[in-house]
């Protein structure tokens, strides 16, 4: 089972809904109206809520390590472009 997550604003609502259907506890920055928050504010809110940040933004990792090396648990979703079936 996945830990409680905080989905950054760049995570599609469809992904958030899918995770919830799988039983994952997810709070969405979009749904909370926090899509305009700065990365450090999202990170601080997620930390206060004891949640992992789920994001496409690799900058969160650098931010977490720079501000708090113990806060490196940030799952990142990657998109792979231009892959053919032979590349996968």
VEXVOMAR-343066 format. One record per atom (N, C-alpha, C): residue number from 1; residue in one letter; chain; atom name; x, y, z. Coordinates in steps of 0.05 Angstrom, whole numbers. Layout:
N
@nr->NUM | rest->a | kette->A | atom->CA | xx->X | yy->Y | zz->Z
...
//
This chain:
88
@nr->1 | rest->x | kette->A | atom->N | xx->17 | yy->-24 | zz->0
@nr->1 | rest->x | kette->A | atom->CA | xx->0 | yy->0 | zz->0
@nr->1 | rest->x | kette->A | atom->C | xx->18 | yy->25 | zz->0
@nr->2 | rest->x | kette->A | atom->N | xx->9 | yy->45 | zz->-15
@nr->2 | rest->x | kette->A | atom->CA | xx->24 | yy->70 | zz->-16
@nr->2 | rest->x | kette->A | atom->C | xx->19 | yy->87 | zz->8
@nr->3 | rest->x | kette->A | atom->N | xx->38 | yy->104 | zz->16
@nr->3 | rest->x | kette->A | atom->CA | xx->34 | yy->122 | zz->38
@nr->3 | rest->x | kette->A | atom->C | xx->15 | yy->144 | zz->30
@nr->4 | rest->x | kette->A | atom->N | xx->5 | yy->160 | zz->49
@nr->4 | rest->x | kette->A | atom->CA | xx->-12 | yy->183 | zz->42
@nr->4 | rest->x | kette->A | atom->C | xx->4 | yy->202 | zz->23
@nr->5 | rest->x | kette->A | atom->N | xx->-10 | yy->211 | zz->2
@nr->5 | rest->x | kette->A | atom->CA | xx->3 | yy->228 | zz->-18
@nr->5 | rest->x | kette->A | atom->C | xx->-9 | yy->256 | zz->-20
@nr->6 | rest->x | kette->A | atom->N | xx->7 | yy->274 | zz->-28
@nr->6 | rest->x | kette->A | atom->CA | xx->-2 | yy->301 | zz->-35
@nr->6 | rest->x | kette->A | atom->C | xx->5 | yy->305 | zz->-64
@nr->7 | rest->x | kette->A | atom->N | xx->-15 | yy->306 | zz->-81
@nr->7 | rest->x | kette->A | atom->CA | xx->-11 | yy->309 | zz->-110
@nr->7 | rest->x | kette->A | atom->C | xx->-7 | yy->338 | zz->-117
@nr->8 | rest->x | kette->A | atom->N | xx->16 | yy->344 | zz->-129
@nr->8 | rest->x | kette->A | atom->CA | xx->22 | yy->371 | zz->-138
@nr->8 | rest->x | kette->A | atom->C | xx->2 | yy->379 | zz->-160
@nr->9 | rest->x | kette->A | atom->N | xx->0 | yy->404 | zz->-166
@nr->9 | rest->x | kette->A | atom->CA | xx->-19 | yy->414 | zz->-185
@nr->9 | rest->x | kette->A | atom->C | xx->-14 | yy->403 | zz->-213
@nr->10 | rest->x | kette->A | atom->N | xx->10 | yy->393 | zz->-219
@nr->10 | rest->x | kette->A | atom->CA | xx->15 | yy->383 | zz->-245
@nr->10 | rest->x | kette->A | atom->C | xx->7 | yy->353 | zz->-248
@nr->11 | rest->x | kette->A | atom->N | xx->-5 | yy->342 | zz->-228
@nr->11 | rest->x | kette->A | atom->CA | xx->-15 | yy->315 | zz->-229
@nr->11 | rest->x | kette->A | atom->C | xx->-45 | yy->316 | zz->-238
@nr->12 | rest->x | kette->A | atom->N | xx->-51 | yy->303 | zz->-259
@nr->12 | rest->x | kette->A | atom->CA | xx->-79 | yy->304 | zz->-270
@nr->12 | rest->x | kette->A | atom->C | xx->-99 | yy->293 | zz->-250
@nr->13 | rest->x | kette->A | atom->N | xx->-122 | yy->306 | zz->-249
@nr->13 | rest->x | kette->A | atom->CA | xx->-143 | yy->297 | zz->-231
@nr->13 | rest->x | kette->A | atom->C | xx->-151 | yy->268 | zz->-237
@nr->14 | rest->x | kette->A | atom->N | xx->-149 | yy->259 | zz->-263
@nr->14 | rest->x | kette->A | atom->CA | xx->-155 | yy->231 | zz->-270
@nr->14 | rest->x | kette->A | atom->C | xx->-136 | yy->212 | zz->-255
@nr->15 | rest->x | kette->A | atom->N | xx->-111 | yy->220 | zz->-252
@nr->15 | rest->x | kette->A | atom->CA | xx->-92 | yy->203 | zz->-237
@nr->15 | rest->x | kette->A | atom->C | xx->-99 | yy->202 | zz->-207
@nr->16 | rest->x | kette->A | atom->N | xx->-106 | yy->225 | zz->-197
@nr->16 | rest->x | kette->A | atom->CA | xx->-115 | yy->227 | zz->-168
@nr->16 | rest->x | kette->A | atom->C | xx->-139 | yy->209 | zz->-164
@nr->17 | rest->x | kette->A | atom->N | xx->-159 | yy->211 | zz->-181
@nr->17 | rest->x | kette->A | atom->CA | xx->-183 | yy->194 | zz->-179
@nr->17 | rest->x | kette->A | atom->C | xx->-176 | yy->164 | zz->-181
@nr->18 | rest->x | kette->A | atom->N | xx->-159 | yy->157 | zz->-200
@nr->18 | rest->x | kette->A | atom->CA | xx->-150 | yy->129 | zz->-203
@nr->18 | rest->x | kette->A | atom->C | xx->-137 | yy->119 | zz->-177
@nr->19 | rest->x | kette->A | atom->N | xx->-119 | yy->135 | zz->-166
@nr->19 | rest->x | kette->A | atom->CA | xx->-105 | yy->127 | zz->-142
@nr->19 | rest->x | kette->A | atom->C | xx->-126 | yy->123 | zz->-119
@nr->20 | rest->x | kette->A | atom->N | xx->-145 | yy->141 | zz->-117
@nr->20 | rest->x | kette->A | atom->CA | xx->-165 | yy->138 | zz->-96
@nr->20 | rest->x | kette->A | atom->C | xx->-182 | yy->113 | zz->-100
@nr->21 | rest->x | kette->A | atom->N | xx->-188 | yy->106 | zz->-125
@nr->21 | rest->x | kette->A | atom->CA | xx->-203 | yy->81 | zz->-130
@nr->21 | rest->x | kette->A | atom->C | xx->-187 | yy->57 | zz->-122
@nr->22 | rest->x | kette->A | atom->N | xx->-160 | yy->60 | zz->-121
@nr->22 | rest->x | kette->A | atom->CA | xx->-143 | yy->38 | zz->-113
@nr->22 | rest->x | kette->A | atom->C | xx->-139 | yy->38 | zz->-83
@nr->23 | rest->x | kette->A | atom->N | xx->-152 | yy->56 | zz->-68
@nr->23 | rest->x | kette->A | atom->CA | xx->-150 | yy->57 | zz->-39
@nr->23 | rest->x | kette->A | atom->C | xx->-128 | yy->75 | zz->-28
@nr->24 | rest->x | kette->A | atom->N | xx->-115 | yy->91 | zz->-46
@nr->24 | rest->x | kette->A | atom->CA | xx->-94 | yy->109 | zz->-37
@nr->24 | rest->x | kette->A | atom->C | xx->-106 | yy->135 | zz->-26
@nr->25 | rest->x | kette->A | atom->N | xx->-95 | yy->144 | zz->-4
@nr->25 | rest->x | kette->A | atom->CA | xx->-104 | yy->169 | zz->8
@nr->25 | rest->x | kette->A | atom->C | xx->-89 | yy->192 | zz->-5
@nr->26 | rest->x | kette->A | atom->N | xx->-103 | yy->207 | zz->-22
@nr->26 | rest->x | kette->A | atom->CA | xx->-90 | yy->229 | zz->-37
@nr->26 | rest->x | kette->A | atom->C | xx->-104 | yy->255 | zz->-33
@nr->27 | rest->x | kette->A | atom->N | xx->-89 | yy->276 | zz->-27
@nr->27 | rest->x | kette->A | atom->CA | xx->-99 | yy->303 | zz->-27
@nr->27 | rest->x | kette->A | atom->C | xx->-87 | yy->317 | zz->-52
@nr->28 | rest->x | kette->A | atom->N | xx->-104 | yy->331 | zz->-66
@nr->28 | rest->x | kette->A | atom->CA | xx->-95 | yy->344 | zz->-91
@nr->28 | rest->x | kette->A | atom->C | xx->-92 | yy->374 | zz->-88
@nr->29 | rest->x | kette->A | atom->N | xx->-70 | yy->385 | zz->-96
@nr->29 | rest->x | kette->A | atom->CA | xx->-66 | yy->414 | zz->-95
@nr->29 | rest->x | kette->A | atom->C | xx->-87 | yy->428 | zz->-112
@nr->30 | rest->x | kette->A | atom->N | xx->-94 | yy->417 | zz->-135
@nr->30 | rest->x | kette->A | atom->CA | xx->-115 | yy->429 | zz->-152
@nr->30 | rest->x | kette->A | atom->C | xx->-141 | yy->430 | zz->-137
@nr->31 | rest->x | kette->A | atom->N | xx->-150 | yy->408 | zz->-125
@nr->31 | rest->x | kette->A | atom->CA | xx->-175 | yy->407 | zz->-111
@nr->31 | rest->x | kette->A | atom->C | xx->-176 | yy->425 | zz->-87
@nr->32 | rest->x | kette->A | atom->N | xx->-153 | yy->428 | zz->-74
@nr->32 | rest->x | kette->A | atom->CA | xx->-151 | yy->445 | zz->-50
@nr->32 | rest->x | kette->A | atom->C | xx->-149 | yy->475 | zz->-57
@nr->33 | rest->x | kette->A | atom->N | xx->-146 | yy->481 | zz->-83
@nr->33 | rest->x | kette->A | atom->CA | xx->-142 | yy->508 | zz->-92
@nr->33 | rest->x | kette->A | atom->C | xx->-114 | yy->519 | zz->-88
@nr->34 | rest->x | kette->A | atom->N | xx->-95 | yy->501 | zz->-85
@nr->34 | rest->x | kette->A | atom->CA | xx->-67 | yy->508 | zz->-80
@nr->34 | rest->x | kette->A | atom->C | xx->-50 | yy->507 | zz->-105
@nr->35 | rest->x | kette->A | atom->N | xx->-62 | yy->507 | zz->-129
@nr->35 | rest->x | kette->A | atom->CA | xx->-47 | yy->505 | zz->-154
@nr->35 | rest->x | kette->A | atom->C | xx->-29 | yy->529 | zz->-158
@nr->36 | rest->x | kette->A | atom->N | xx->-34 | yy->552 | zz->-145
@nr->36 | rest->x | kette->A | atom->CA | xx->-17 | yy->575 | zz->-148
@nr->36 | rest->x | kette->A | atom->C | xx->5 | yy->577 | zz->-127
@nr->37 | rest->x | kette->A | atom->N | xx->6 | yy->558 | zz->-109
@nr->37 | rest->x | kette->A | atom->CA | xx->26 | yy->559 | zz->-87
@nr->37 | rest->x | kette->A | atom->C | xx->54 | yy->554 | zz->-99
@nr->38 | rest->x | kette->A | atom->N | xx->74 | yy->565 | zz->-87
@nr->38 | rest->x | kette->A | atom->CA | xx->102 | yy->560 | zz->-94
@nr->38 | rest->x | kette->A | atom->C | xx->109 | yy->532 | zz->-85
@nr->39 | rest->x | kette->A | atom->N | xx->129 | yy->520 | zz->-98
@nr->39 | rest->x | kette->A | atom->CA | xx->138 | yy->493 | zz->-91
@nr->39 | rest->x | kette->A | atom->C | xx->144 | yy->490 | zz->-61
@nr->40 | rest->x | kette->A | atom->N | xx->158 | yy->510 | zz->-50
@nr->40 | rest->x | kette->A | atom->CA | xx->166 | yy->507 | zz->-22
@nr->40 | rest->x | kette->A | atom->C | xx->142 | yy->507 | zz->-3
@nr->41 | rest->x | kette->A | atom->N | xx->120 | yy->521 | zz->-11
@nr->41 | rest->x | kette->A | atom->CA | xx->96 | yy->521 | zz->5
@nr->41 | rest->x | kette->A | atom->C | xx->81 | yy->494 | zz->3
@nr->42 | rest->x | kette->A | atom->N | xx->81 | yy->483 | zz->-22
@nr->42 | rest->x | kette->A | atom->CA | xx->69 | yy->456 | zz->-25
@nr->42 | rest->x | kette->A | atom->C | xx->85 | yy->436 | zz->-8
@nr->43 | rest->x | kette->A | atom->N | xx->111 | yy->437 | zz->-9
@nr->43 | rest->x | kette->A | atom->CA | xx->128 | yy->419 | zz->6
@nr->43 | rest->x | kette->A | atom->C | xx->123 | yy->422 | zz->36
@nr->44 | rest->x | kette->A | atom->N | xx->121 | yy->446 | zz->45
@nr->44 | rest->x | kette->A | atom->CA | xx->116 | yy->451 | zz->74
@nr->44 | rest->x | kette->A | atom->C | xx->88 | yy->441 | zz->82
@nr->45 | rest->x | kette->A | atom->N | xx->68 | yy->445 | zz->66
@nr->45 | rest->x | kette->A | atom->CA | xx->41 | yy->435 | zz->72
@nr->45 | rest->x | kette->A | atom->C | xx->41 | yy->404 | zz->72
@nr->46 | rest->x | kette->A | atom->N | xx->54 | yy->392 | zz->53
@nr->46 | rest->x | kette->A | atom->CA | xx->54 | yy->363 | zz->52
@nr->46 | rest->x | kette->A | atom->C | xx->69 | yy->352 | zz->77
@nr->47 | rest->x | kette->A | atom->N | xx->91 | yy->365 | zz->84
@nr->47 | rest->x | kette->A | atom->CA | xx->106 | yy->356 | zz->108
@nr->47 | rest->x | kette->A | atom->C | xx->89 | yy->359 | zz->133
@nr->48 | rest->x | kette->A | atom->N | xx->75 | yy->381 | zz->135
@nr->48 | rest->x | kette->A | atom->CA | xx->57 | yy->385 | zz->159
@nr->48 | rest->x | kette->A | atom->C | xx->35 | yy->364 | zz->160
@nr->49 | rest->x | kette->A | atom->N | xx->26 | yy->355 | zz->136
@nr->49 | rest->x | kette->A | atom->CA | xx->5 | yy->335 | zz->135
@nr->49 | rest->x | kette->A | atom->C | xx->15 | yy->306 | zz->135
@nr->50 | rest->x | kette->A | atom->N | xx->42 | yy->303 | zz->138
@nr->50 | rest->x | kette->A | atom->CA | xx->55 | yy->277 | zz->137
@nr->50 | rest->x | kette->A | atom->C | xx->48 | yy->262 | zz->112
@nr->51 | rest->x | kette->A | atom->N | xx->52 | yy->275 | zz->89
@nr->51 | rest->x | kette->A | atom->CA | xx->46 | yy->263 | zz->63
@nr->51 | rest->x | kette->A | atom->C | xx->70 | yy->265 | zz->45
@nr->52 | rest->x | kette->A | atom->N | xx->72 | yy->246 | zz->27
@nr->52 | rest->x | kette->A | atom->CA | xx->93 | yy->247 | zz->6
@nr->52 | rest->x | kette->A | atom->C | xx->82 | yy->264 | zz->-16
@nr->53 | rest->x | kette->A | atom->N | xx->99 | yy->279 | zz->-29
@nr->53 | rest->x | kette->A | atom->CA | xx->91 | yy->296 | zz->-52
@nr->53 | rest->x | kette->A | atom->C | xx->94 | yy->279 | zz->-78
@nr->54 | rest->x | kette->A | atom->N | xx->72 | yy->278 | zz->-93
@nr->54 | rest->x | kette->A | atom->CA | xx->72 | yy->264 | zz->-119
@nr->54 | rest->x | kette->A | atom->C | xx->72 | yy->286 | zz->-140
@nr->55 | rest->x | kette->A | atom->N | xx->93 | yy->286 | zz->-157
@nr->55 | rest->x | kette->A | atom->CA | xx->96 | yy->308 | zz->-176
@nr->55 | rest->x | kette->A | atom->C | xx->110 | yy->299 | zz->-202
@nr->56 | rest->x | kette->A | atom->N | xx->107 | yy->316 | zz->-222
@nr->56 | rest->x | kette->A | atom->CA | xx->123 | yy->313 | zz->-247
@nr->56 | rest->x | kette->A | atom->C | xx->148 | yy->331 | zz->-245
@nr->57 | rest->x | kette->A | atom->N | xx->148 | yy->348 | zz->-226
@nr->57 | rest->x | kette->A | atom->CA | xx->168 | yy->370 | zz->-223
@nr->57 | rest->x | kette->A | atom->C | xx->193 | yy->360 | zz->-209
@nr->58 | rest->x | kette->A | atom->N | xx->215 | yy->355 | zz->-223
@nr->58 | rest->x | kette->A | atom->CA | xx->239 | yy->345 | zz->-211
@nr->58 | rest->x | kette->A | atom->C | xx->252 | yy->366 | zz->-192
@nr->59 | rest->x | kette->A | atom->N | xx->244 | yy->391 | zz->-194
@nr->59 | rest->x | kette->A | atom->CA | xx->254 | yy->411 | zz->-176
@nr->59 | rest->x | kette->A | atom->C | xx->247 | yy->407 | zz->-147
@nr->60 | rest->x | kette->A | atom->N | xx->226 | yy->392 | zz->-142
@nr->60 | rest->x | kette->A | atom->CA | xx->219 | yy->386 | zz->-114
@nr->60 | rest->x | kette->A | atom->C | xx->241 | yy->371 | zz->-100
@nr->61 | rest->x | kette->A | atom->N | xx->253 | yy->352 | zz->-114
@nr->61 | rest->x | kette->A | atom->CA | xx->275 | yy->337 | zz->-101
@nr->61 | rest->x | kette->A | atom->C | xx->298 | yy->355 | zz->-93
@nr->62 | rest->x | kette->A | atom->N | xx->306 | yy->373 | zz->-110
@nr->62 | rest->x | kette->A | atom->CA | xx->327 | yy->392 | zz->-104
@nr->62 | rest->x | kette->A | atom->C | xx->319 | yy->410 | zz->-80
@nr->63 | rest->x | kette->A | atom->N | xx->294 | yy->419 | zz->-81
@nr->63 | rest->x | kette->A | atom->CA | xx->284 | yy->436 | zz->-60
@nr->63 | rest->x | kette->A | atom->C | xx->284 | yy->422 | zz->-33
@nr->64 | rest->x | kette->A | atom->N | xx->275 | yy->397 | zz->-33
@nr->64 | rest->x | kette->A | atom->CA | xx->273 | yy->382 | zz->-8
@nr->64 | rest->x | kette->A | atom->C | xx->301 | yy->377 | zz->3
@nr->65 | rest->x | kette->A | atom->N | xx->320 | yy->369 | zz->-13
@nr->65 | rest->x | kette->A | atom->CA | xx->347 | yy->363 | zz->-4
@nr->65 | rest->x | kette->A | atom->C | xx->360 | yy->389 | zz->6
@nr->66 | rest->x | kette->A | atom->N | xx->355 | yy->411 | zz->-8
@nr->66 | rest->x | kette->A | atom->CA | xx->368 | yy->436 | zz->-1
@nr->66 | rest->x | kette->A | atom->C | xx->357 | yy->446 | zz->26
@nr->67 | rest->x | kette->A | atom->N | xx->330 | yy->444 | zz->30
@nr->67 | rest->x | kette->A | atom->CA | xx->318 | yy->454 | zz->54
@nr->67 | rest->x | kette->A | atom->C | xx->319 | yy->434 | zz->77
@nr->68 | rest->x | kette->A | atom->N | xx->315 | yy->409 | zz->72
@nr->68 | rest->x | kette->A | atom->CA | xx->314 | yy->389 | zz->93
@nr->68 | rest->x | kette->A | atom->C | xx->322 | yy->362 | zz->81
@nr->69 | rest->x | kette->A | atom->N | xx->347 | yy->354 | zz->85
@nr->69 | rest->x | kette->A | atom->CA | xx->357 | yy->329 | zz->73
@nr->69 | rest->x | kette->A | atom->C | xx->341 | yy->304 | zz->82
@nr->70 | rest->x | kette->A | atom->N | xx->327 | yy->306 | zz->104
@nr->70 | rest->x | kette->A | atom->CA | xx->311 | yy->283 | zz->113
@nr->70 | rest->x | kette->A | atom->C | xx->285 | yy->280 | zz->98
@nr->71 | rest->x | kette->A | atom->N | xx->278 | yy->300 | zz->82
@nr->71 | rest->x | kette->A | atom->CA | xx->252 | yy->301 | zz->68
@nr->71 | rest->x | kette->A | atom->C | xx->256 | yy->294 | zz->39
@nr->72 | rest->x | kette->A | atom->N | xx->268 | yy->272 | zz->33
@nr->72 | rest->x | kette->A | atom->CA | xx->274 | yy->265 | zz->5
@nr->72 | rest->x | kette->A | atom->C | xx->254 | yy->245 | zz->-6
@nr->73 | rest->x | kette->A | atom->N | xx->233 | yy->239 | zz->8
@nr->73 | rest->x | kette->A | atom->CA | xx->213 | yy->219 | zz->-1
@nr->73 | rest->x | kette->A | atom->C | xx->192 | yy->233 | zz->-19
@nr->74 | rest->x | kette->A | atom->N | xx->200 | yy->239 | zz->-44
@nr->74 | rest->x | kette->A | atom->CA | xx->183 | yy->252 | zz->-63
@nr->74 | rest->x | kette->A | atom->C | xx->180 | yy->235 | zz->-88
@nr->75 | rest->x | kette->A | atom->N | xx->159 | yy->219 | zz->-90
@nr->75 | rest->x | kette->A | atom->CA | xx->156 | yy->203 | zz->-114
@nr->75 | rest->x | kette->A | atom->C | xx->151 | yy->222 | zz->-138
@nr->76 | rest->x | kette->A | atom->N | xx->164 | yy->217 | zz->-160
@nr->76 | rest->x | kette->A | atom->CA | xx->161 | yy->234 | zz->-184
@nr->76 | rest->x | kette->A | atom->C | xx->151 | yy->216 | zz->-207
@nr->77 | rest->x | kette->A | atom->N | xx->130 | yy->227 | zz->-220
@nr->77 | rest->x | kette->A | atom->CA | xx->120 | yy->213 | zz->-244
@nr->77 | rest->x | kette->A | atom->C | xx->135 | yy->223 | zz->-268
@nr->78 | rest->x | kette->A | atom->N | xx->145 | yy->205 | zz->-285
@nr->78 | rest->x | kette->A | atom->CA | xx->159 | yy->213 | zz->-308
@nr->78 | rest->x | kette->A | atom->C | xx->143 | yy->206 | zz->-333
@nr->79 | rest->x | kette->A | atom->N | xx->144 | yy->223 | zz->-353
@nr->79 | rest->x | kette->A | atom->CA | xx->132 | yy->217 | zz->-379
@nr->79 | rest->x | kette->A | atom->C | xx->154 | yy->211 | zz->-398
@nr->80 | rest->x | kette->A | atom->N | xx->150 | yy->190 | zz->-414
@nr->80 | rest->x | kette->A | atom->CA | xx->170 | yy->182 | zz->-434
@nr->80 | rest->x | kette->A | atom->C | xx->158 | yy->188 | zz->-461
@nr->81 | rest->x | kette->A | atom->N | xx->171 | yy->205 | zz->-476
@nr->81 | rest->x | kette->A | atom->CA | xx->162 | yy->213 | zz->-502
@nr->81 | rest->x | kette->A | atom->C | xx->178 | yy->199 | zz->-524
@nr->82 | rest->x | kette->A | atom->N | xx->165 | yy->196 | zz->-547
@nr->82 | rest->x | kette->A | atom->CA | xx->178 | yy->185 | zz->-571
@nr->82 | rest->x | kette->A | atom->C | xx->189 | yy->157 | zz->-567
@nr->83 | rest->x | kette->A | atom->N | xx->176 | yy->140 | zz->-552
@nr->83 | rest->x | kette->A | atom->CA | xx->185 | yy->113 | zz->-549
@nr->83 | rest->x | kette->A | atom->C | xx->168 | yy->95 | zz->-567
@nr->84 | rest->x | kette->A | atom->N | xx->181 | yy->78 | zz->-582
@nr->84 | rest->x | kette->A | atom->CA | xx->167 | yy->59 | zz->-597
@nr->84 | rest->x | kette->A | atom->C | xx->164 | yy->33 | zz->-580
@nr->85 | rest->x | kette->A | atom->N | xx->148 | yy->14 | zz->-590
@nr->85 | rest->x | kette->A | atom->CA | xx->145 | yy->-11 | zz->-575
@nr->85 | rest->x | kette->A | atom->C | xx->172 | yy->-25 | zz->-571
@nr->86 | rest->x | kette->A | atom->N | xx->190 | yy->-22 | zz->-590
@nr->86 | rest->x | kette->A | atom->CA | xx->216 | yy->-35 | zz->-588
@nr->86 | rest->x | kette->A | atom->C | xx->234 | yy->-22 | zz->-567
@nr->87 | rest->x | kette->A | atom->N | xx->228 | yy->4 | zz->-560
@nr->87 | rest->x | kette->A | atom->CA | xx->244 | yy->18 | zz->-541
@nr->87 | rest->x | kette->A | atom->C | xx->236 | yy->12 | zz->-512
@nr->88 | rest->x | kette->A | atom->N | xx->211 | yy->4 | zz->-509
@nr->88 | rest->x | kette->A | atom->CA | xx->200 | yy->1 | zz->-482
@nr->88 | rest->x | kette->A | atom->C | xx->211 | yy->-24 | zz->-468
//
